[in-house]
Amino acid sequence: MRYGVLGTGEVGRTLAGRLVELGHEVTLGSRTKDNPVAQEWATAAAGRAHAGTFAEAAAAGELIINAVSGRVALDALRAAGAEHLDGKVLVDVSNPLAFEDGQPRLDPVESDSVGEQIQRAFPHARVVKSLNTVNCQVMVDPGRVPGAHNVFVSGDDAGAKAQVTALLGEFGWPAARVLDLGGIRSARAVEMYLPLWLTLFRNSGSADFNIEVRRAG
């Protein structure tokens, strides 16, 4: 399958690299075609790995992953072009985080989410929020955390969520550990989890952790 991954940071490169390892063709997109980080990644990964602009990555991908910061996600996706997103599954793994005066701040928060903003801005894309509640290494290798633990999907399109669940399965997430939270509005909840994740990270000193949802009975 062909994937377009938007964002050349650690999250984007980790996801793109794992997809290449799994045998997929991946274009890593950035604002400029000559982005040195993207070029270096494509050269190192070789073969099925390519570098390009946001628009080129979105055009090449059958499924698109937004791995840029939530604060700039809409700008990146506008640069990618609505015509390259229409009808496609768009996985948003971003968080609306910025550090102001040394403190983490979320914007939007509570009354909106990046996932919802993306779905409103690109109504013909099939937006699914997922993977933003774990470190990027755990995203593609849940076995780094022992035991049963969960990842979530939010979105209005049941078929798109099923396709993302299958992708998560390739990363190593059993379907039983993928919890469907409902429509894209539920992306607010997983985005607001980030301050707790940061607190747990500071207290443990490791990003290799996750949460498990247990039900009575």
LINSULTA-V13342 format. One record per residue. N is the residue number from 0. SS is DSSP state (H for helix, E for strand, - for the rest). D_FIRST is the distance of its C-alpha to the first C-alpha in Angstrom with 2 decimals. Layout:
BEGIN
n=(N:N)
ss=(SS:SS)
d_first=(D_FIRST:D_FIRST)
END
This chain:
BEGIN
n=(0:1:2:3:4:5:6:7:8:9:10:11:12:13:14:15:16:17:18:19:20:21:22:23:24:25:26:27:28:29:30:31:32:33:34:35:36:37:38:39:40:41:42:43:44:45:46:47:48:49:50:51:52:53:54:55:56:57:58:59:60:61:62:63:64:65:66:67:68:69:70:71:72:73:74:75:76:77:78:79:80:81:82:83:84:85:86:87:88:89:90:91:92:93:94:95:96:97:98:99:100:101:102:103:104:105:106:107:108:109:110:111:112:113:114:115:116:117:118:119:120:121:122:123:124:125:126:127:128:129:130:131:132:133:134:135:136:137:138:139:140:141:142:143:144:145:146:147:148:149:150:151:152:153:154:155:156:157:158:159:160:161:162:163:164:165:166:167:168:169:170:171:172:173:174:175:176:177:178:179:180:181:182:183:184:185:186:187:188:189:190:191:192:193:194:195:196:197:198:199:200:201:202:203:204:205:206:207:208:209:210:211:212:213:214:215:216)
ss=(-:E:E:E:E:E:-:-:-:H:H:H:H:H:H:H:H:H:H:H:H:-:-:-:E:E:E:E:E:E:-:-:-:-:-:H:H:H:H:H:H:H:H:H:H:-:-:-:E:E:E:E:E:H:H:H:H:H:H:H:-:-:E:E:E:E:-:-:-:H:H:H:H:H:H:H:H:H:H:H:-:H:H:H:-:-:-:-:E:E:E:E:-:-:-:-:E:E:E:E:-:-:E:E:E:E:-:-:-:-:-:-:-:H:H:H:H:H:H:H:H:-:-:-:-:E:E:E:E:E:-:-:-:-:-:H:H:H:H:H:-:H:H:H:-:-:-:-:-:-:E:E:E:E:E:-:-:H:H:H:H:H:H:H:H:H:H:H:H:H:H:-:-:-:H:H:H:E:E:E:E:E:-:H:H:H:H:H:H:H:H:H:-:H:H:H:H:H:H:H:H:H:H:H:-:-:-:-:-:-:-:-:-:-:-:-:-)
d_first=(0.00:3.80:6.53:10.18:12.72:16.26:19.01:20.10:22.28:22.06:19.83:17.21:17.40:17.35:14.21:12.41:14.00:13.07:9.32:9.98:12.30:9.94:8.13:5.19:6.21:8.46:11.38:14.28:16.59:20.36:23.39:24.17:22.32:24.59:24.08:25.23:23.34:19.95:21.11:22.32:19.13:17.07:19.88:20.11:16.47:16.34:14.04:10.48:12.26:13.78:16.42:17.54:19.29:18.24:18.07:15.98:13.38:13.45:13.41:10.40:8.19:7.03:8.26:11.19:13.15:16.82:18.32:21.48:24.83:25.63:28.65:26.75:23.60:24.94:25.91:22.53:20.82:23.58:22.93:19.25:20.66:20.73:19.60:16.18:16.00:17.55:15.91:12.88:12.70:14.33:14.92:18.27:19.25:22.30:25.99:28.83:30.81:33.38:36.40:39.69:42.90:41.06:40.02:36.58:36.33:33.81:33.60:32.87:34.12:35.38:35.69:32.18:28.86:26.17:23.77:26.31:27.00:23.40:23.32:26.70:25.85:22.64:23.59:20.85:18.04:17.19:18.25:17.99:20.07:19.27:19.73:22.55:25.16:24.33:24.29:21.04:21.64:22.08:18.94:16.84:19.68:21.85:23.94:25.69:27.69:29.64:29.94:28.36:27.26:25.26:22.57:22.63:20.72:22.46:21.58:23.03:20.17:20.04:16.82:15.11:16.81:15.71:11.99:12.94:15.11:12.43:10.62:14.19:14.69:12.20:14.34:17.37:18.71:20.13:19.94:23.72:23.62:21.50:24.22:23.74:26.36:26.28:25.84:24.84:28.53:28.19:26.22:29.77:30.53:27.72:28.32:32.02:31.34:30.82:34.58:34.95:32.02:33.76:37.06:35.72:34.18:37.53:39.47:37.41:36.55:33.05:29.68:28.63:29.68:28.55:30.24:30.53:31.54:34.09:35.60:39.14:39.67)
END
